Amino acid sequence: AACPAERPDPWSGGRGLVKAVGIPYPGCLPHVSALDPAACLHHRGQACDACARACAFGAIRLDAASEVRAVTAGAIVVATGLAPGEVDGPPGVVSTFAVERMLHPNGPTGGALLAADGRPPGSLLLATTAAETDGELPVRELLKLAHLVRAKHPAVAVAVAGGLGRAPGVAAQARALEAEGVELLDAELLPEPPVAAGRGVGVRLAQGLLETVRAFDLVAVHAPATPPDGARALAALLRLPLGAGGFLEEGDPGGQGVDLSR
């Protein structure tokens, strides 16, 4: 709380602000504060030691020198995480990841679903584009978010568009959501970005050769996740193969692993 520097919240895709030093997120392990040198005023050349003076345990040493330690281990667990995908469009167009973070109690809005004008939306479209190639995963994500929004914000009119025909395994879940009041559209977003329409967003939906235009207060588009910065360099260091999407490929669970001694 003593830190005067703020940065976009990396755990919410840049939405909301957090301090340059603090617990990264609730429940993190180890449960200790971490400092972001890129946002820290001291590390950017300014005379600031507010966090060190406020720490009652003397645990913050801003001028500590970097060190390299050699560790012997029997195995290495590689967990790179991911970078949320980004979407194009005017204010009011967000990624499905952004909606999930907004709905979370520790998200940038404290659990409130907000449109671009900062007010609760009257209508929400959860969609994939016609160019989507991630199979059933995006559809399951849309249906999950539709259920969460209906449960938490029943006044919001929710529509789902995208991939339902390509995901027969979710038919029962989709019918249950339709009974809850979710509108299921047999169409997908065209690949070009949506456009502003008054206080909301205008979208073009395609069903075969038929196109329709709709307007929503908030549009959430599934964007495939990408590997985080450093994943490629880590894979090269550990001699691990990368898949087509740039993520590490899993080896044979019954195999011999990777020998790093040679």
N, C-alpha and C positions, 0 to 999 in steps of 0.2 A: 504493500500500500504506500510505502514511502517513495517509491520510484516515480520520478516525474516524466519518464519517457514511455510512450505508447507505440504499439505496432499493430498492424492488422492481425487478427486472430488466425494463426495457421491451422488450427483445428476446426475452423468453420469456413475454410476456403477463402479467408481474407475478409469475411463479414464480421463486423464488430471489432473492438479494440481490446487489447490486453497489455499489461505492463511488460517492460523489457526483461524483468526478472520475476519469477514466481513459479508456483506449481503448474506444470504444463497443462494438466487436465485432471479432473477428479478421478481418483482411483489409480493414478499412474504408479508404476513400480520402476525404480525405487521412488517412494513418495517424498521427494526432496525438490527444492527449487532449482531451476536452471536459468542461466543468463544467456540472452541472445546478444552477442557482441555487435551485430550489425545495427541493433536498435539502441544499445547502451550508450549514453552520453559520454561516459568515461572512456570507453573504447573508441569513441569517435573524436577524441581529443579535447573534450570539454572537462572543466573542473567540477566533477560531480562524484560524490561518494555517499549519496543519501542512503542507499541500501546497506552499505557496510556499517554506517553509523547507526542504522535502525536495528540491525541484527543483534539481538541480545546474547547470542552464543559466539560471536566473532567468527562465524563460519564463512563469511564472504571476504575473499582476498582478491581485490581487483587487480593487483600488480603481481600476482603469482605467475611464475614463468611456466611455459609449456614444458611438458616432459613426455618421454616415450618410455613405456614399460613393456617388458617382454613377459608374456604369459604362456604357460604350457597348459594345453587343454586336450582332452581326449576326443572332443567333438565340437563342431561349430554349428549353431543354429542360425540360419540366415533368414531374417524376417525384414524384408525391405519396405513393406507397406506399399502405399500407392499415392499418386497425386490425383485429386478429383478432376474429372474432365470439365472443360469450359464450354459454354454455349455463346452464340452470337445473337444479338438483338437489342432492341431498345430497353430502357428501364421497364421492369415488369416481366422480363424474360430471365429466368434463373435456371440453374441446373437442379436436377432432382436431389443431388447431394445437399444443395443449399436449403431446399425445403425440409429435408430430414434434420439438418442442423437447427433450423428455425423451430421445429417441433420439439426439439430436445430441451429439457429444463435448463441445462447448462449451455445452451446455444446462444447465439448473438442477440436474440430477441426474448430470451427467457421462456421459450415455449410458445410464443405468439406467432401466428402466421400473418405476415404483413406484406402488402403490395408495395409498389415503388413509391407511393405517396405516404407511406408510413401507417396506413390504415388497414384494417382487416379487409381482405378481398371479398367481394360478393360472389365471385366465380373463379374457379381454378381449373386449368387444363393440365393434365399430366400426359405427356406425349413422347413418342419416339418419332424419328424421321423415317422416311421410306428407304433411306440408305443404311439403316441399322443392320448390323451383322452379328450381334452378340447372342442370337438365339432367344431362348426363353428368359434369360436373366433380366433384361430390361423390363419385360412384361410383368414378371413377378415383382420387380421393384415398384412399378407404377401401381399395381394392385395393393401392395403393402402400404404405400403412402396414401392411397385413396381411403383405405380402411382407417388409418391413423387420423387423417384429416376429418373424416366423417365422425369419428369418435370424439375428437377434441374440439372441433369447430363445426357443429351440426348445421349452422346457418349458412355455411359456404356451399354453393352449388358446385359439385365436383364432376368433371368429365374425364374419361380416359380414352385416348386415341393412340393406337399403335401396336401392331404385332399380335393382336389377339388371335387372328386366323393362323398364325405361325406357331402358336403355343397351345396345342390341344390339352396339355396337361393342367392348364389353369382354368378350364371351362367351368368347373364347379365353383371355384373361388370367385370367378367373374360373375356368375349368376347370383351368388350370395350377396356380392356388393351391389349388384343391380337392384336387388330386393331392398337394400338399405338406402337406395336413392341415388346411387352413382350412375351417371349416364355413360354408357359404353358406346363409343363411336366406331363404326366399321370403316375406319379411315386412318391415315397417317399424315404427319406433317410433310410438306414438300421440303426439300433440302435447303432452300434459301431461307435466310433469317426472317422471323416475323417482323411486323412493322407496328409503329405506334398507332393507336386508334383512340383518340380522346384521352381519358385517364388510364386506359387499358392497353391491350395488345390485340392486333388483328392477325389472324393466322389463316393460311390456306391449307386445306385438308384435301387429300387425294384418296379416292376410292376407285381404283382402276383408272379409267379415262375421265371419270367424273370428279370435278373439283368444287368445293364449297368454301365460303369465307365465313369465319366466326370471330367474335370478339370476346375476350376474357379479361378480367382484372389482373390475373396473374397466370403466367404460362411457365410450366416447369418441364424442361426437356432432358431426357436421359442423354448423358454424354459419357462415352466409355472412359474408364479410368486409364491413366498412363503411369509408367514407371516413375518413381521419384528421382530427383537429382542424385547422382552418385551410384545408381544401380548398375549401370554398365561398367563403371570402373571397378566396383566391388566384384562383379561377375568375372572380370578379367583377372583380378587379383586371386580369386579362389578357383580359377579355371573351371567355371561353371557355364553351361550353354544358355543362351537366351532364346526364347521363343519368338514367333513372328511379331508379337505385340511389344517386345522389348522386356518382358518379365522373365525372371529366372525359370528355367524348366526344371521340374522335379525329376529326380533320378528314380531308378528302380528301388522301392523300399527294401527289397531283399538283397540288393546288390552290395558291393564292397565300398561304396562311397567314393570320395575323391582323395587321392593320395597327394598331399601337398609337400611331401618331403623330397620330391624329385624336381 
